[in-house]
Amino acid sequence: MNRFHQAYTFVIMFLAFVVLAGGGYLYTNHVQRQSDHQWCKLLVAITQPLPAGGPPLSDRQLTSYRLLKDLARNKGCIK
């Protein structure tokens, strides 16, 4: 009886660990996706094609534009 009780306790603890670890993993992924998509409207608005005939962009502005465009692609906001 004692050996059965130890095995039962181990199985229950192991299952609890699996359930908690899996739940934490799924929740973290959900919150990360939600956070990523909150920024999509802003990133899409900022990375619209630049109008032709406007003043030329400085190197710093062009670098910032490219970084934001890459970020929008990485977050899945644009293709």
C-alpha positions in Angstrom: 0.0 0.0 0.0 2.8 2.4 0.8 4.5 1.9 -2.6 1.2 2.4 -4.4 0.6 5.7 -2.5 4.1 7.0 -3.4 3.5 6.1 -7.1 0.1 7.7 -7.1 1.5 10.9 -5.5 4.3 11.1 -8.1 1.8 10.7 -11.0 -0.5 13.4 -9.6 2.4 15.8 -9.1 3.8 15.1 -12.6 0.4 15.7 -14.2 -0.1 18.9 -12.2 3.3 20.1 -13.4 2.5 19.3 -17.0 -0.9 21.1 -16.8 0.6 24.2 -15.2 3.6 24.3 -17.5 1.4 23.9 -20.6 -1.1 26.5 -19.4 1.7 29.0 -18.7 3.2 28.4 -22.2 -0.2 28.8 -23.9 -1.1 31.9 -21.9 2.3 33.5 -22.6 2.0 33.0 -26.3 -1.6 34.4 -26.3 -0.5 37.6 -24.5 2.5 38.0 -26.8 0.4 37.7 -29.9 -2.2 40.1 -28.4 0.6 42.6 -27.6 2.1 42.3 -31.1 -1.2 43.0 -32.8 -1.9 46.0 -30.7 0.9 47.8 -32.5 -0.2 46.8 -36.0 -2.4 49.9 -36.7 0.5 52.2 -35.8 3.1 50.3 -37.7 0.9 50.0 -40.8 0.2 53.8 -40.6 3.8 54.7 -40.2 5.1 52.4 -43.0 2.8 53.6 -45.7 4.6 54.3 -49.0 6.3 57.6 -49.0 4.7 60.3 -51.2 6.6 61.1 -54.4 7.7 64.7 -54.9 8.1 65.4 -51.2 11.3 66.6 -49.6 14.1 64.1 -49.6 14.6 62.0 -46.5 17.7 62.2 -44.4 19.8 59.1 -43.8 18.4 58.9 -40.2 14.8 59.2 -41.4 15.3 56.5 -44.1 17.0 54.2 -41.6 14.1 54.7 -39.1 11.5 54.0 -41.9 13.3 50.8 -42.9 13.6 49.6 -39.3 9.9 50.2 -38.7 9.0 48.5 -41.9 11.1 45.4 -40.9 9.4 45.5 -37.4 5.9 45.5 -39.0 6.9 42.5 -41.2 8.3 40.6 -38.3 5.1 41.2 -36.2 3.0 40.0 -39.1 1.3 43.4 -39.7 2.4 43.7 -43.4 3.7 41.3 -46.0 
